[in-house]
Amino acid sequence: MNKVTEKILKGTLACTMAFGMTACASGSGDTASSGNTVIIGISPDYPPYDDLTTDGELTGFDYEMGEWLFTWMNENGYDYDHEWKQLSFDTIITSIQADQVDLGISGFTYDSERKVLFSEAYLSSAEVALVAADSDMTSTDDLTGKKIGAQLGTTGETCANEVEGADVTAASDMGVIIQSLKSGAVDAVICDEPVADNYAAAGGYKILDGKLLEETNHIIAKEGNTELMEAVNAALAAFKESEDYTAMKEKYGL
C-alpha cells in the first residue's frame, strides 16, 4: 500500500457526509467553502463511477479519485480540507451555481449547455443503450418509437429525447430507471458505457450495438472558480501519470 492510498483509506470515514447534509457557506457568497474546506457534490447511484457500500459508505471510481486528488494537493503546497455532499445528480450543477457546493465529481461529461467550469478530462466514455438480455432489439437503430429511460439531467436524457418517436421517462435515481427496465416499464435505458457494462456484467441485460454520443468525463466547478480548478487540474495530471490511476481503472472496469 503506497502513501497516498494509505491516507485515502484513513480519511474515508471522516470525509463522508450523510445524505442530504447541508453544506457550509461562506459569508462572501463566492464559494460554498468554509475556510479552506471544499464541498464536493456526488450522486452515489451510478456505479462504477459513484455508489454506496452495504454500510452506506461512499465508494466508486470518482470517490476514490477525489480522495487521491485532495491527498496529492495537500502534499504539494495546497491547503484544502474537503467534505462530500450526497445530492441527486440533477441538482449538483444548480448547487454549484448557488454556491452550495464547490465541485461536482460524479461522472460528469462535457456539455456546452452546462454553465460550469470543466476540468481536464480524466476518462473517456460514450452514451449507449442497455436493454433486457432477451430483448429482440440489437442496435440503437431499433430505439425508434420505444419507451426509453434515462437519469434526469444527464446527457443520456438528452440522447433519449433525440430518438425519433421515443417515449422518454427520466428519474433522478438511476436505480429507479434500472428497475423500470427490469419490470418492462421501459424498453431501454440510455446511460454511460461503463455504467451499462456494469449492469450487463451482473447479468440480465445487454448493450445494443452502436454509440449514441462519444464523451469525456470531467470534474466541474462554478464558472470563475479558476484558483480551485487550477489545483484540481494539477492533481489530475499527477493522478493520470500514477500507477494508482491504472489500478483504479482496472478495479472499477473503466
MOPEGI-V338769 format. One line per field, one symbol per residue. ss: DSSP state (2 for helix, 1 for strand, 0 for the rest). phi: phi as a letter, one per 30 degrees, with the letter a starting at -180 (. if undefined). burial: b if it has 16 or more other ideal C-beta (glycine too) atoms within 10 Angstrom, else e. Layout:
# MOPEGI-V338769
ss = ???
phi = ???
burial = ???
This chain:
# MOPEGI-V338769
ss = 00222222222222200000000000000000010011111100010001110000011022222222222222200000111111002222222220000011111110000000110000111111111100000012222000111110002222222000001111100222222222200001111122222222220011101000111111111000022222222222222200222222222000
phi = .ddddddeddceddcdcdeiddddbdddidaddcicdcccdbcdbbdcdbabddcicdajeddddeddddddedcbjcbbdabcbdbdedcddddddcicbcbcbaidcdaddddbccdddcbcaacbccbdecdddbbddddeicdbcaddicdddddddcdeidcccbbdcddddddddddidbdabcadedddedddddjjbbcddjcdadbbcbdbbdejddddddddddddddddccddedddddecic
burial = eeebbebbeeebeebbbeeeeebebeeeeebbbeeebbbbbbbbbbbbbbbbeeeeebbbbbbbbbbbbbbbbbeeebebebbbbbbbbbbbbebbeebbbbbbbbbbbebeebebbbbebbbebbbbbbbbeebebeebebbeebbbbbbbbbbbbbbbeebeebebbbbbebeebbebbeeeebbbbbbbbbbbbbbbeeeebbbbeebbbebebbbbbbeebeebbebbbbbbebbeeeebbeebbeebeb
